Every structure is written in C-alpha cells, then in structure tokens.
C-alpha cells in the first residue's frame, strides 16, 4: 500500500464569466495545481484572499466539477461517476460554523444526517448512541443534542461541524479555514481538537488558512498559493526558516513576532501593486507584476515547480 493517500495532478478550475451579451471569459481560479498528501499527514495551504485555496479544497471533493486535471484517492482516479463511492472517505469542515449548519435542525439531527444518508445504523438507539459518541469525541455535552445551532457559541458550532464530518469515519478531511472566524483562545482549543483526532483516528488533513503561525503549528508540509498557482511547497520548518520564493518571503515577513526586539530588527517586505485579475492573467510568471526581482524571462515563460533540494519545490526563475 502506497504512503500517498491523495494526489492532485495539474488541477484546473475555470469559471465562465460573462463579459458581454454573447461572450464569456474563463476566470482561472485554480490553474495547473499539483501536490500529494501522505496518510496521516497535514498539508497546509496558505495565500492571500482570492488566491484559490478554498476552490482547491472544494474541487478535490467534487463540490465543483474540475475543468481539467486528475484527483487520485488511494490510487484511484476520482470522477463524477465514482465520487459517490468516496463521499464517506472525504469530508469537509467549513469556514463559517454558523452558516454551514441548518438552523431548523437540532444538533443531533445535524450530526446524524450523514448516518441517515449512508445508512450507517440499524436502530434509532444505535443512531442516538453514535451521535452522543461523536459529540463527546469533539468535546461537546451529549445532553445538548436536542438544542439548535444558534444556542451554541462559535467554538461549539465549529465542534458540531467537526462532529458532522467525523460521522462517516472519513480518512481525509478538507479544513477550510476552520478557525479564522473564532477568537484566539477558541482557535487554540479547536486546533488541539484537530490534532487529538488525528492522533486517535489517523485522519489526513488539507488545512487551509491565512494564519501562517497556525499553519506552521498544524502542518508537516506547507504549500503557498498565488493567483491560482502553487509557487512553493516545503517541509513546514524548512519553509518557515528558509523561504525561497519572493512571495513566501513577503508573507513570512508579516508574521507577528512575540519578541519586541526581534520584531524591531526584522525588515518588513511590503509588496507593491495589486493582485492581478484572474480574468486577465499576466504572461509568464503570475507574480512578476509585484516582484522586485522580475526579469524579461519572467514575462516570457512560466516557471515550473521544481525541487531545489530536500523536497523544497519552488516556482521561480531567480531562485538559486
């Protein structure tokens, strides 16, 4: 059995945008993305808002139909014809813990709905016991299963979402910015919950987030996205200590430091200009319009994601 659980090859997700009465233009939300995730591993995915992180996660699960590319789960290519077979193994925890929960359903019904869909119980008592078990697993009081989502705090709602994802015993979960809407103290609790579940159940995560500190803590490897493309992938410590792509260097320079002296001595790298529109992508390297090191080659050719040693992949012409 291979160590690789999920492999994404040349994934593209284009959305047709109307530009006139009879004309459309593709918005390249995800453009030729490739990566793999090993069993029991957490791959962090970071980048600016609108870079395509969430679209990658949803396209992997076929919530969006891929425009092109391959998604292989446990060595099998996922298609529209066989995705139903893998729904149990691949789940998602959404960013907003309130809008992703049905306000008309009790917590017991929200968590139990996947059990209903996949027919994973024989009696109503067995269903109730499983829901109670899931609530206890994520740190909720099983006595509250008859309450509604609005009666819980933000952190508790996110735990409900996690319990719902766990109901079908998945092997892979897309965590779509699961802590960004929570207070810092609650974020730590939810992160600890994810880690405990991974240790107990061996779950594989694609962890999407803005906070590089959180991603570094959670992930074994980190992928950096810019304008629909992955520009760097490396071990979490390697990327944190030795970023190579100019965009990654800029992102990490913005991470707050707890030591005031170190913070004063560090040079903040501020990117100039705005992110180009994915409707009108620049030629060559997508980052060249904001890069201080851009050359003529950057405008003519798109750099490929190549290994610069020790599994550190970078998409840049000017990295030595």
N, C-alpha and C positions, 0 to 999 in steps of 0.2 A: 504493500500500500504506500502510495506516494505521500510525502510530507505536505505537499501543496493541497490545500482544500479548495481554494478559489483562484482562478486565473482569468485575467481580463486581457484580451488581445485586440489592440487597435480599435477600441470602442469609440464610436461616434454617435452623438445625439444632436440632430439638427431640427429646429422648429421652423416651419414655414411662416414667415411674417409678411402680411400684405403690404406692399409698397405702392400700389396703385389700384385702379379699378379691376384690372385683369392680370396683375403681376404680383408675384411673391418672391421673397428672397430668404435664403436659409440663415437662421440665427444659429451659429455654431456654439452651442452651449458646452458640448464635450467634443473635442477634436483629436482623435487618434491617441487615446489614453491606453496604456498597458501597465499592468502590475500583477503581482501574485501575493497571496496571503497563506501562510502555513497554518496547519492545525494548531489551535490553542494560542495563536498569536494575535496581537493587536497591531493593526496598521493605522497610524494616524494620518489624516488628510487635512491639510491646512491651506489657507489662502484668503485673499480679500473677498468681501461680499460680491456675489455675482460671478465668481470665477468658475463655477460649475461643480462644486463639491457635492451639494445635495443631489444634483442631477445625476452624477455618477452613481451615488447610492441607490437612487430610485430606478435607474436604468438597469443596474445589476439585478434588481428584484423584478424587473419587467413591469414596474408600475408605469414606466414609459417604455414604449417599444423602441429598441435600438435601431438607429438609422443604418449602422454598419458595425462590423467587428464581431468578436466572439466572446462569450462568457462561459467558462468551463467550471462546473462544480463537481468536485471529486472525479475529475477526468472526463465528465460527460458534458457535452455542449447543451446549454440551456436555450430552448426555443419556445415559441408560442405554443407549439404542440405538446411539449412535455413540462412546461413550467408548473402546472397544477400538481404534478408529482413531487415537486421540490418545495412547495409552499411551506410545508411543515418544517423543513430544514433551514429555511432562510426567512428571517423576520426583521422587523424594523422598530426602533424606538424613535418617535418623532420629537421635533424640537419643542413645540408648544404642548405642555402637558394638559392644557385645558381644551383647546380646540380639537385635539385628536381624540377626545373622549365624548361619547354620546351623552348629552345632558339628560336625556329621557330614560336612560338605563341605569340601574343600580350597579354598584361596583362589582357585585357578584355576577351579574349578567355580562358586564363588560369583559371581565376576565374569563368567564365561562363560555363566551361566544365562540372562540376558536375550538373549544372542546365540542360544541354543538356542530360546527361546520365539518369537522373532521371525524365526528362520531367516535370520540375517544373515551366514552363511558357507557356502562350498561344500565345503571340505575341512577335516579336523581340523587340518591345519597352519595353514590360514588362521585358524582359531579360536584356536589357541595363539599365533599372532603378534599377533592383536588383543588378547588378554588381556595379553600381555607389554607391548604398546604402552600399554595403559591403566595398568598398574602403574607403568611408567616415567613416565607423564604426571603421576601424583599423588605421585611421589617414593618409590616402593617398588622394591625389587630384584626384577626379574622371575624371578630364580633361585629365589625363595621361593614360587612359585605352587603347589607341592605340599605346603606346610605348612597347618596348621589355624589357625583364628582364635585359639584360646587360646595359641598360640605367639607372638603379637604383643602389643605394648604398646597402651595405649588410643589413642594418637595414630595408630599404624599401622592399628589396626582401623577408625578413622574414615576413613582414607585408602582402605581397602578398600571401605567403604560408598560413598565418593565415586566410586571407580572403577566400582563396580557401576551407580551411577546414570548414569555417563557412557557406559556400554557401548552404549546405543542412540542416542547422539548427540542428546540432548534439547535443546530450545530453552528450556525453563523448568524450574527445579528449586525445590522447596519445601525449605528448610533448616530443619528443626525442631529448634531449639536444638542445633546440631551441635557446639558447643564447651563446653557447660555442664558436661559430665562429665569435662573434661580439666584438667590443670594449666595454670597461666597461661602458662608458656613454650611448652607444646604448643599452647595456644589460638592464640598468635600465628602459629605455623607453619601451622596449618590455615586460619586467616583469610587468610594470604598465598597459600595454595594456591587458595582460592576466588577471590581477586582475580586471580591469574595465569590461571586457567581462564576467567574472564570476559573478560579482555583478549584471550586467544588464540582463544576459541571464540564470544564474543558471547552468552554464556548470560544469561538473565534469572532473577533470584532473588527469592523471597519469603523473607526472612531473619527467622526467629522467634527471639527471645532475651529473657532477663531483663536482661542486662548492657547498660545504656544507652551505656556507653563503646564497647563492641564494635559495637553497632548504629549509633551515630553514625559510627564509622570506616568501616563497611561500606556504609552506605546512602546513596542520593541523597535519598530521602524517607523519613519515618517516620510510621507510624500508631500511635496509642495506643489500646489497648482496655481497657474496664472493664465487667465483668459482661455479656459477650456483645455489647457495642456498641462501635463506634469513636467516641471522643469528640474526637479531634483528629488531623489529618493536615497535615503541612507539610514543606517542604524541611528536610533534616537539620540544617543550620546554623541556619536560622530557628527551628526547634523548640528546639534546644539553647540558643540565645541569648535567645529571646523566647517562651517557652511561655505560652499564654493560658488553657488550661483549668486549674481548680484541682487536678485530679488529676495532670496533667502537671507542674505546678509542684512538687507534693509529691514526685513520683518523681525529678525532676531535683535537688531539694534533698538527696536521699540519696546522690547520686553522689559517691564519694570524690574529694577534690582533692589533687594531689601537693604543692601548696604549703601548708605548715602555717599560715602567716599567713592566707592566704585561707580556709582551712578553719575557722579560729577565728572569723573575721569573718562567715562565712556563717551565716544563720539556718536551722536545720533545721525543716521543716514536718512535724509528726507528725500523721497522720490519726487521728481518734478513732473508736471503734466498730469493729465487724467488717463484713466484706463481706456484704451480704445474700445469702440463699439464692436461687439461680436458680429454685428451685421456688416461691418466694414473692417475686416481684419487687415493689419499691416502685412506687407510682403515679408518673407523671410522670418526672422525671429519675432515672436509676438511681443517680447519685452523691449525690443530695441528702441522704441519711441520714448522710453523713460530711463534708458540705461546710459550711464556716463561712459561706458567702455565700448559703445556700439561702433562698428566699422562698416565698410562697404559690403563686406561678406555677409554681415548680419542682415542687411537689407535684401540680399540676393538669394540666400539659401537658409532653409530652416534647419537648425542644428538637431541632430538626433540625440536621444537619451543614451549616453554611453557610459560604461563602467570606468571610473577614474581610479580604481583600486579599492580593495576591501568591500566590494559591493556598494560603493558610493557612486550612484548614477547621476550625471549632470547633463543638462541640455544647454550648452553654451559654447560658442566658438573661442572665447577668450580665456577659458579656464585652463591652467597649465596642469 
